[in-house]
Amino acid sequence: MFKKILIANRGEIAVRIHRTCREMGIATVAVHSEADATSLHVKLATESVCIGANAAKDSYLNIPRILSAAEVTDAEAIHPGYGFLAENAKFAEITGKLGFTFIGPKPEHIRIMGDKIEAIRTVKQYGIPTIPGSGGALSDVEEALEVAERIGYPVIVKAAAGGGGKGMKVAHSATALRNALHIAMSEAQANFGDNRVYLEKFLETPRHIEVQVLCDSHGNVSILGERDCSLQRRHQKIIEETPSPAVTDAQREKLFAAVANACSQMGYLGAGTFEFLYEKGEFYFIEMNTRLQVEHPVTEMVTGIDIVAEQIRVAAGLPLRYPLLSVTPRGHSIECRINAEDPDKFIPSPGKVTEYFAPGGPGVRVDSMIYPGYTVPPYYDATVGKLIVHGATREEAVARLKRALEEFVVNGEGIKTNIALHRKLVATNAFLKGDYNIHSLEHYLTTGRL
Ligand code: ADP
């Protein structure tokens, strides 16, 4: 097993990874920007290295500086967390070439899945159902109009290199599609340096269901169940739960078998998530994330499996400790993402935390980097933590979530959070019944009904 791991990330996920490393007796190296010098991940780590200025490109995205930090601290492996360099195939490749172990999938799989067009083409050949669409990059407006005519409006234009909900445009008519194509291509170019876009049927009432996989280098594949991440704003998840209140056991079994088959055929390594839209009893693949997900703790709560520990073990060449094709969940788990943002206007709202109380008690877990006196810097993602609850049933989990949200206090100077929004959402009838889809939250924000 590794003696020292460098965590190439910040915030709550760096803290999360550190915790498992310490439980495994592994020393940790934190890397940080100047603004993060007093961050919790730096305070907790065994050692820390300042890798540059505040802009992510000068620090958390700066490959030479991160690798130099690994070199000078004698780290043997690098865990990339999520975001930043986690899905950068070049980073994974260079890390390996320099003799460090990249705690993640093989570079070739990161590369394939990082290109959504390539990802769809790949999983399709393993029998995974996909959404009717162009099946490849659109060459011009005429082709887009032809495909839309064939599959029917509404359609969605998506960036091949897309991520974080960016570069997606919905069109309900040919005129709208002409505009959408133009805007999506320039947004894709500006955000990802790649203007390739493709087209899919826009599903009007789907749920977002994703499947967590773990694979080792000995051919074992484990399916750790699904997560329902349908409560989203601007295509960004804000509440996730497992098991999904909408999926039946028969559908689950069929889906898991298809995903397990794809993983075996690919020779996938490590943790990964297959994302689907689910409508009228059918699953449609949208993308695969070749990394740890923000919402992985709900899976950990119902399976009892520490996904980060398994990632580290399989990266070290060890076999999975749970080589079961499908792990049976115990109870129900729900996560609320706590963002430093205005709960009404949704603009980032960083600042100094003067008062902080994290809920506790039975079935409650808080993954966060906040401590009283901590100043949330304005340079990065607005996520400052996650509240995760576990209950024997969904009802118990919801009751715990409500109670924990009542207890949660984050006050300070300038900082605002979305805790108030979560309190309102979890009290709606639709949430209590588990009756919602990917458009429900936006609908709630405009009408007051979920
Ligand atoms: P990203 O990588 O930017 O997160 P995804 O492809 O994972 O993009 O899609 C994010 C979200 O966008 C989905 O969870 C869903 O809410 C919405 N979405 C994507 N494709 C479609 C589609 N064909 N129809 C309806 N909604 C979609």
Residues whose N, C-alpha, C, O or C-beta is under 5 A from the ligand:
A	BS01	ADP	I156 G162 G163 G164 G165 K166 E200 K201 F202 L203 H208 H235 I286 E287 I438
